[in-house]
C-alpha cells in the first residue's frame, strides 16, 4: 500500500472504523488454551494487535485534526520533569530527589482538547482526571492519567506529556511509560552523563530507531564534552543519527526551579516543538501509516499462520485419537472373554428354574423335612469348615463373579493404555503439549477405580437384563418346553421319595441335593427345555450387551479428550471471521490513499 494522502485521510478517515472495531473484537475473543501461562506468543501477539487496533481507532476517530502527542521520556533522575516544567514555564509536574517522583503520565493540552482525552479509545484502562494547577498523584491509583488544562505556553494542537521513569522500580510506572511511548507521535528523549550508557536507555533508543518517530535527544547535566562525544559516537556507530541537544549541569538549581528560558538548548527544543506542530498533519499521517503497516503485517504474516498451525494440529490430534479409539475397540473384542455369555446362560437357566419352582407344590414340605439337616449343616459343619453353608447357586455366582472381575481388570488396562497413548498424541506437537500442561487436562484421564466403578455399572445393567430375560422367556414357553420342565419335576419327586425311603424318613437331604446332585440335573433338563434358537439368541445378545457396555466406557473416556479439544477449538474459533473482517478492513484502508 502506498502512503496515505492528506485528501484521502481527511475525507475517509472514519470509513475503516466499523471493520477495525470488528477485527479488534475478534482479537480480544481469542483464547489460546494451549498457552498454559496465558502469556504465550499467540496470546501476547493477539493482545498487542488489539492494543494497536485501539490506537488506530483513536487516530481514525480524530482524523486530520488529531493533536500531536509529544512525550518527554527518560530514565530515573535524568531531569525530564524539570525540562517539561521549564518548557511550560511553570512547575506543574512534581520534580525532586525522591525516586520515583512522576507516578503517572501528565498531559499538558490545549483547553479545547481536554474533554477529548477522556474518550475510551485514548489510553484505554486509565483513570483520567483534569486539573488546572500543579499536579498531585494518587498513590493508591495504579493506572492514572492527569490532564492539565493548558493556560500558559501554547504550541497549537500539540500535547506535551511528562512520563514516569521507564526504568522505575515500580512495574506500573514502567508500563505507563511504555504506553505513552507507543502512542506518542514524537519523543524528547532525556538522558544525562550518568545514565546514557544504561541498558534500559539503549533499549528505548533502539525502539526509537526502529519506529522512526520524530525524536530529539537531550543530554542533561553535561559536565564535559567528552561524555557528549562518547554518546554521539555510540549512537552513530549503531546507525542512528537523531538530533542531539545538551544542557549543562546547574547545581545551584533547586527542585522547583526552572531552567533558564534563554538556554540555547531550551530554545532549540521550543523551536522544535513549533516545527513539529507546523508539520503535525504529515507526522500524524506517517505515524498512522506506520501503525497500519505494523498491524496488517503482524496480523497477516504472524498471527494468521499461528492460528492455522494451531488448528491443523488440533485436527491431527482428533484424527489420531479416533485411531486410538478404534484400536481400543479391537482390543476389547479380542481380550474380553467370550465365556461370559455361557456363564450368563447358566445364570439364565438357573433363574428360569427358580421361577418354575414357584409352581412346585412340594417345595414347602421338602424344606420343612430338611430343617434338621439344614441346621446341622449351617450351624455345625459350616462353621467348622467341613461343609459350605447352603446359599443357593453359590458355585455359579462365584464363577460369574470371577469372570466379571477378570473382564473388569482387562477393561482397566485397556483404558489406562488408551490414556497413555492419548497423552503421547497430545505431546507430539507444540499445541498439544501446551494443552497437556494445563491443570484441567490432568483430570481428563480416569483413575483405575473410576473405570472399575463404571464397569460395575455395566455388570449391574447386564445382570438386570438377564433377570428380565428370564421372566420374558418363561412367559413365552410353548407346551413342549413346559412338559420338559414337568418331567424334571417328576425326576425330582422320584429322587426325593427314594431318599426318604432309604433314610427311613429321619431327615431330608433335599436342600443339599439342590446344590449338589439334583440342581445340575434340573439345570440340564431345564436347559434342554429351551429351544436352541432361544439359547443361542440369548448368548449372542448377552455378549453384545457386554461388549457394548465396555466400548461405551472407552468411548466416554475418549469423549472427555474430544470435548477438551472442542474447547480449545472454541478458543481459536475467531480465527476465520477475523480473517474475513481483516480482508474487508484492508479494502477500507485503501480509501485513505
Secondary structure, 3 states (H helix, E strand, C coil): CCCCCHHHHHHHCCCCHHHHHHHHHHHHHCCCCCCCCCCCHHHHHHHHHHHHHHHHHHHHHHHHHCCEEEEEEECCCCCHHHHHHHHHCCCCCCCCCCCCCCCCEEEEECHHHCCHHHCCCCCCCCEEEEECCCCCCCCCCCCEEEEEECCCCCCCCEEEEECCCCCCCCHHHHHHHHHHHHHCCEEEEEEECCCCCCHHHHHHHHHHHHHCCEEEEEEEEECCHHHHHHHHHHHHHCCCCCEEEEEECCCCCCCCCCCCCCCHHHHHHHHHHHHHHHCHHHHHHHHHHHHHHHHHHHHHHHHHHHHHHHHHHHHHHHHHHHHHHHHHHHHHHHHCCCCHHHHHHHHHHHHHHHHHHCCCCCHHHHHHHCHHHHHHHHHHHCCCCCCCCCCCCHHHHHHHHHHHHHHHHHHHHHHHHHHHHHHHHHCCCHHHHHHHCCHHHHCCCCCHHHHHHHHHHHHHHHHHHHHHHHHHHHHCCCHHHHHHHHHHHHHHHHHHHHHHHHCCCCCCCHHHHHHCHHHHHHHHHHHHHCCHHHHHHHHHHHHHHHHHHHHHHHHHHHHHHHHHHHHHHHHCCHHHHHHHHHHHHHHHHHCCC
